[in-house]
Amino acid sequence: MASQAGTTPEESPEMISGGHLVAKALKAEGVDVIFTLCGGHIIDIYDGCVDEGIDVIDVRHEQVAAHAADGYARITGKPGVAVVTAGPGTTDAVTGVANALRAESPMLLIGGQGALSQHKMGSLQDLPHVDMMNPITKFAATVPSTERAADLVSMAFRECFHGAPGPSFLEIPRDVLDAKVPVDKARIPKAGAYRASPRSAGDPEAIEKLADLVVGAEKPCVLLGSQVWTTRGTDAATEFVRTLNVPAFMNGAGRGTLPPGDPHHLQLSRRYAFQNADLIIIVGTPFDFRMGYGKRLSQNATVVQIDLDYRTVGKNRDVDLGIVGDAGLVLSAVTQAASGRVDNGSVARKTWLEELRTVETQAYEKRLPRQLSDASPIDPYRLVHEINEFLTEDSIYIGDGGDIVTFSGQVVQPKSPGHWMDPGPLGTLGVGVPFVMAAKYARPDKEVVALFGDGAFSLTGFDFETLVRFNLPFVGIVGNNSSMNQIRYGQIQKYGADRGRVGNTLGDVRYDEFARLLGGYGEEVRDPKDIRPALERARESGLPSLINVWVDPEVYAPGTMNQTMYK
């Protein structure tokens, strides 16, 4: 007998829920893991992920989920995904999304929302998420119907990779997510068929002009920023500096583009180079506070800026030449254009490289006694020196902190491309544990080494338990001075020593005991000669670890002392 709707059971259409449509869209993008904290609004996505073979890593705070999605994107080049519930779940993730925006990291945050049928009625955890997310994302939208769930996910991913990468946000009302619709009524994106390659080689005329500038320069230098890694342009950047004999400095995720010991790899002579070069090429780095808003570059130099984002080129400082494009493709094209010349100028630049190497050596030798100091409490320079010596070519280094990580930026040199992670220009503390989570999940073949300030670790440190639960071992070091020391220095400078301890002093916490409590490995170090043996034992433990190193609270990094906000 025919059913009331006029169809037999055998003719019933195949149905699919919104959560399963989301999972299919994630799978089409190549996503293999989501970072999440559970909530009633979002559990149908979990059900879809199980069916699609997507791992679910559940954390203890939504900020961790968002930071982990950011970190996963940086390591893999694929978008990271965090899934959180509505209201406080989504607001908890705001910091992670904001950090990804400033760091140009492609991630998607999916947040729950009350049912459309209860719109504006005051449903549980209802907030105007899209309005809140608009200023800190490249794309933010509500999924209006179940049929559109996968379509909106693919749209969000397209926007993540438009220009310089960045985050997108989708909220999905509970009834939209849970409802089922006929499969043939839903648009399900086909893998590789819903967005174009974002790679651009730049204006050919500008490429030729830059090649002319490099060939004619006597004292060129290049700063290789995070976009060199974002675009996976490491090989092209290496070929550029070696073929044309251009000294190179690296910052952000660009660190490790050249290995330590490479004759073109420079670190401590950057200020000298920026003041004395006749050609300065800035690749994938904005003229923000890290660059003194462009004022640190000689006014007499020819300045070239290469960036994925048109809005970044020439912002805060005039440039002589701006090129919008993929760092790797642009540098490769310039190398090719310059190599066709009878003389590409590389031989004449030998003297300039020797000049910079002399400055570099003098700066290193001046600091070396601090790096080898036997002082107790431990000089932070000694700690970061030991960490640098401990790293291998397979060690991904993560820095999470203020003053202690400022020390490490001067000393620690990753041995390979893509092996340096820090918060980025938002300066967000607390990224360390979630970055460890993402890095070790994405690259289980790699060793992960993380340096935390004690204040930074405290922000997201309870997810150390998540690392234990998911068997994600790493070597962690807490540079412990019982202070938010970067801020303490500023307060002393502004208000005097008698007010230097207001609001910035932490307890003498034994983070090694905390690690053991949660099932990891922990050691305490007070003598500098014990640092390396403790790191080795942490490596051999095969567990998430924390080595609690007591450092001198009265010693500050030069970068801390030079910050303009304290002057």
N, C-alpha and C positions, 0 to 999 in steps of 0.2 A: 504494500500500500504506500503511496507517495506520502512524503512528510508534508506538514502544513505549509512549509515554504516552497513546496513544489519540487524538491530534489530528494533523491534517495540517499541513504548514508554513504553509499559507494561514490556518490557524486559530490560529497562535501569537499570544499576547497581546502588545500593545505594551509594551516594557520601558523602564524609566528608572532611572538610577543615583541614589544618594544625593546626589552632588554636583550633578547636574542638578535634583533636587528643591529643594536649597538655593537654587540660582540662580533657580528659578521663584518661590520665596517672596520672595526679595529683590526681584525684578521687581514682584511684586504690591504691595510696600510703596513702590514708586517709586524704589528705589535704582538709581542709574545708574553707580556706581563703587565698587570696593573698594580699600582700601589694604592692601598685603600684603608679606610676604617669603616666598619660596617654601620649600617643604619637602615631602618625600615623602608626608606624611600628608594633604595638602590639595589636591593638584593636580587632583582631579576637580571641585572647585568652580570652578577656572579654566576647565575644559572647558565646564562649564555656563554660566559667565558669557559666554564667547565666543558660545555659541548664543543667549543671551538678550539680547545687545547691551549687556552691562554692561562698562564699562571696567575694566582691571586696571592699577593704578599700583603698581609694585614698588619698594620702598624698600630702604635698606641696614641698617636696624635696626628691630626690631619696636616699640620705643617710639615711633618716628616714625609707624609705621602707626596705632597707637592714638591718638596725639595728632592725627593728620590726620583720623581718623574723628570725634573730638571736635570739631575745628575745622569740619569739613564740616557737622555737625549745627547748630552755632551760626550759621553763615552761611545755611543753607538752611531750617532748621526741620524738615528730614527727618532720620531717623536716619542717622548715619554708620556705616560697616561696616569693620572690620579683620579680616583673615583671616591667622592665623599657625599655624605648625606646633606640634607638641606639645613638652612639656618646656621647654627654654630659650627656645623661640620664644614660648610663652605667658607664662613668667615675665618675659621681656623687656618684655612689653606691660602688665604689672601697673601700672606708674606711670601710663601713659596712662589706664587704666581708673579708677584711684583719683582722678586729676585730674578726670575727667568726672563722677564721683560728687559731689565737692564743688562742682563748677561747675554741677550739675544739667543735664547735657548728655546727650541721648538717643543712645546709640551701642550697637552690638552687636559684641562680640568673638567670633569663632569660632576655636576652637583645635582642633588635631588631637589625637588620642589613639591609643595602641596598639590593636591589634585586640582586640575582645571575646573572641575565641578564645584570646588570650594574657593575659587578665585576671589580674593578680597573679602573673604569671610573670617579671616583670622585662623586659618588652619595651623596645625602643629608645625613649628619651625619655618613658617612662611616669612620670607624677606625678599626685598627687591634685588636679587642677586645680580641680574644682568646690569642694572644701573650701577651697582658697586664695582663690577668687574670691567665695565667699559673703559675706564681710564688706564687700566693696567694690562690690557690684552690687545691683540691685533684683531680679535673677533670675539663677540659675545652675543649669544642668542638663546631664546627659548625654543625647544622643540615643540611645535604647535600640534602635531598629530602623530599617532603611532606610525602611519605610513611614511612619514618624513624622517624617522629616527636615524636610519643609516645615512640618508642623504645629508642631513645636517652634520653628522660626524665627518663625512668626506669634505664638506664645505669648510669646516673648522680646520681640518688638516691642510687644505689648500692655503688658507690664510696664514697658517703657521710658517709657511715657507715663502711667502710673498716678500720680496726685498730681503732685508736682514731678518733672520728667523725670530720667532717669539711665541708667546703662549696664546692659546684660545680657550674660551670657556663656553660650555653648554649647560643649561639647566633643563632637566627633564621632569615634568610633572608626574606624580606617582601614577595617576590613572593612564597617562600616555605611555608610561614605561611598562605597566602591567598588562595593558590591553593587548588582545590578539587580533590580527588582521590577516586577510588572505595574502599569501606570499606574492601573488601576481599583482597585488595592488601597491606593493611597497617598492621603492627604488633602492636596490642594493648595489652599491658601487662595485665594479669589477676591478680587481687588483691591477694597478698600473695603467688604468684607463680613465682616471678622473682628475688628474692634474698633470701639468707640463713640467718639464725640467726648468728649474729657476736659474740655471747657470747662464751667465752672460760674460762674454770675453771683453766687453768694453768697446768704446769708440775706436775704430782702427786708426784714425788720424791722431788721437790722443796717445795710442800705443806707440806710434812712430815718433811722436814728439818726446815721449818719455825715454825711448831708446836713444834719441839724440842727446838728451840731457845727461843720461848715464855715461854714454861714451865720452862726452866732453867734460865730465866732472873730474876734478883732481882729488876732492875729498868728499866722496858721497858716503852716506850711511842709510840703512833701512831699519825701521822698527817693524817687526813681524808680530802682529797682534792676534787676538783670539780668532778672527775670521780666517786666518791661515789654516787653523785646525778645523773650524766649522766647515770650510769648503773642501777639506781634505787636500789642501794645496801644498803639503809639506815637501813633496818631491820637487815641485815646480819652484818653490822658494829656495830650496837647497841648490838647485841647478842655477838659479839666478845669481845667488851670492857667490857661488864658486866660479861660475863661468866668467862673470864680470868683475870678480875680485872686490866685492862690496862688503864692508864690515856690517855685521848684523847684531841687533839687539832684539830681545824677545820679551813679551809681557803676556799676562793672562794665559789662556790656553795655548798661545803660541810658543810658550816655553817648551823646550825639548825639540823644536824644529831642527836645530843643529845640536849634535851631541857635545857634551863637555870635552874640551881639548881640540875641537875643530878650530883651525886658525882664523875662521871668520866669526866665531862665537865670542861675543863680548858681553859683559854684564856691568862692570863697575866703572866703566869710562863713558857712560851714556851722557852725563851732563856735559863732559868735556867735548864729546862728539857733537852734541846739539848746538854748542856754542861756537864750534870751529869748522863745521862742515860747510861745503859750498852747495851741496844738494842733500836734502833730507826727504826720504820717502816714508810716509806713514801708511802702513797697510792694516786695515781692519781695526783701527783704534780711534775713537772719537777724541776731539780736543776737550776732554772733560777735566775734572780735578786732578786726575792722575798725570795729566800732561800740562798742568798749570794753565789750563784753558788755551794752550798753544803758545803761551808767553815764554816757555822755556826753550823755544826754538829761536836760533839766531835770526834777527831781522835781515841780515845780509845773505842768508841762504835762500836758495830756490827750494820751495816746499811743494811736494806732491802728495796728494792724499788719494788712496784707493779704498773704496768701501762698497759694501753691498747696498747701502741705503743712501739714496740721493740726498736726503735731508741732513745727513751727517757731514757731507763734504763741504768744507768751507765754514762750518759752524764754529763760532767763537774766534776764528782766525782766518784771515785771507790766505788763499793758496794760489800758487802760480799755475798749477795744473790739477784738475780733479778728474778722477776716472771712477765711474760707477760700474762695478762688475765683480765677478768671482775672483777672489785673490789668486787662486792657483792658475786660472786661465789667463788672467792679466799678466802675471809675472812670467808665465811661460811664453806668452806672445812677445813680451818685451825682450826676453832672452833671445828668442829667435830673430827678432828684428835687429837687435844689436850685433848678433853674431855674424851677420852678413857684411859687416864693415871690414875694411882692410885692417884697421886698428880699433879694437873695442875699448882701449884705454886701460885694460886690466893691469898691464905691466907697470905703467906709470903710477898706479895706486899702491904699489908695494911700500913706498915710503910712508904713506898715510896709515896703512895698517900697522906698520912698525911703531909709528908715533902713538897710536891708540893702545897698542900692546904694552908699551912702556908705562902709560898712565894706568892701565889695568893692573899690571904687575905691582906697581908702587902702592896702589890702593889695597891690593890683596895682602901684600907683605906688612902693611901698616896694621891691618886688622888681625893678622894671623895669631899674634900672641893671645888675643882674646879668645879665638877659636880653640886654642890649646890650653886655655887657663885651667889650673887645678883649684881655683877658688871654691870655697864653700861658704854660703849657699852658691849654687852653680850659676856661672855666667850663662845667660841664654845663648850667647854665641857658641859656647862649647856644646850645648845641647844640639843646636841645629847643625853644627859641624859634624857631630857624631851621626846624626840622622842622614846627612848627605853622604857620608862615607859608607853607611849601611845600605843605601839604595842600590838595587841592581838594575839592569836594563829592563827587567820585567816588573819593576815596582811602580805602581801608580801612587803618586804622592798627593795627599789632600791636606790643605791647610784651613783650619777653622778657628779663628781667634783674632784678637786685636794686636797687642804689642808683640806677643810671642811669634805670631805669624809674620809680622813685619820684619822681625829678625830673619825668619826663614827665607823671605823673599830675596834677601841679599846673598844668601849662602847656598840654599838647596838648589841643585840643578838636576832636573829630571834627565834621564839618560836616553829617552825615546820620545817621539811625538805622541801627543795625546795622553801623557802620563803626569800631567799637572792639573789639579783642580783647586779652585778657590771660589769664594762667593761671587766675585765679580764686582762691578762698580756700585752696587747697592750696599755693599759692606755688611751683608746679613750674617750675624753670628748664629750658630746652630745648624749650619749646613753639613757639618762633618759626618755625623752618624748616618743621615740619609744618603749622603754621597757615597759613603763606604758601602751601604746597602746596595745602591744602584751599580756601583763599579764592580763589586765582587759578584753580584748576580749576573751582570752582562758579560764579564770577563773572568770566569772562574779560574782560568789558566794564569791570571796575573796575581802577583802579590800586591796587596793594598796596604799602604802605610799612611797613617793619619796623625797629624799633630794638632792638638787642641789647646786652646787656652782653657783654664779651669772655669772661667765664666761662660765661655762659648759651649763647652761640653754640657754644662748644667742645663742649657735651654732645651735640648732634645735628647739628652743622654739616656733617658730610660728606655729608648728604643735599642739600646745595647742588648736588651733581652730579645728583641726581634732578630738581631743578628745571631744570637745563640740558637734561637728556635728554628731558624732557617739554615743553620750551619753555614754561616758566611764569615769565615775567619779573616782576621786582619791584625796588623800590628799597630796598636794605638799608643800614643804618648800624650800625657797631659803635662804641659809646662805649668806647674802649679806655684803661684805666688800669692794665693789667697786674696787676689785683688782683680778688679777690672782695671788693670794697670795703665792702659792707654788713656783712660778717662782720668785716672788719679793724677797722672802727670799734668794733664791740662788744668785740673783744678788747683794744683799747687802753683802752677805758673800764673793763673789768674787771681787766685784768692789767698795764696800763701800756704805754707806748710801746715799751719794750725787748722786749716779747713780742707786739707788734702785727703782726709779719710771719710768725707761725708758721702754716703750713698754708693760707695764703690768697693767696700771691704767684704770679702767672702770668708766663710769658715775654713778652717784647716781640714779639708775633706780628704780622706784616704780613698781616692778613686780606684786604687788597686784592690782594696777590700770590696768596693762596690762591684767591680768586675767579677770577683770570685763569688760573691753573693748570687749573682745572676747566671752563674755557670760558665764564666769565662776564665781567662788567665790574668793574674795581676801580680805586679811587683812594685816595691817602693825603692826609689833611688835618691840618696843624698850626697853621694861622693861621685864626682864626674868620671872617675875611672870605672865605675860600675854601670855606666850607661850602655855601652856596647854589649857587654855580656847579657844584660837584661833584655836588650832588643833581640839578641840571638835566641835566647830562651823563649821569648814570645813567638818568634818565627817558628821555632821547633815545636811549640805546643799544639799547633794546628787548631787553635781556638780563637775566637774574638778576644782581644787582650787590651789591657791598659797598663802602661808603665807610668807610674806617678812620680814625676821628677820634680823635686823641690828646687825652684830657681830663685835667684836673688830679686826680691821685690823692689830694690832701690836702683835697679839698672833698667834703662829704657832704650828702645831701638832709636837710631837716628831718624828713621821715618816718622816715629811718634813725636820726637822733639821738633821736627821741622814742619809739622802740620800747621797750616795757616790759621785754623780755627782757634789755636791756643795763643795766638800772638795779637 
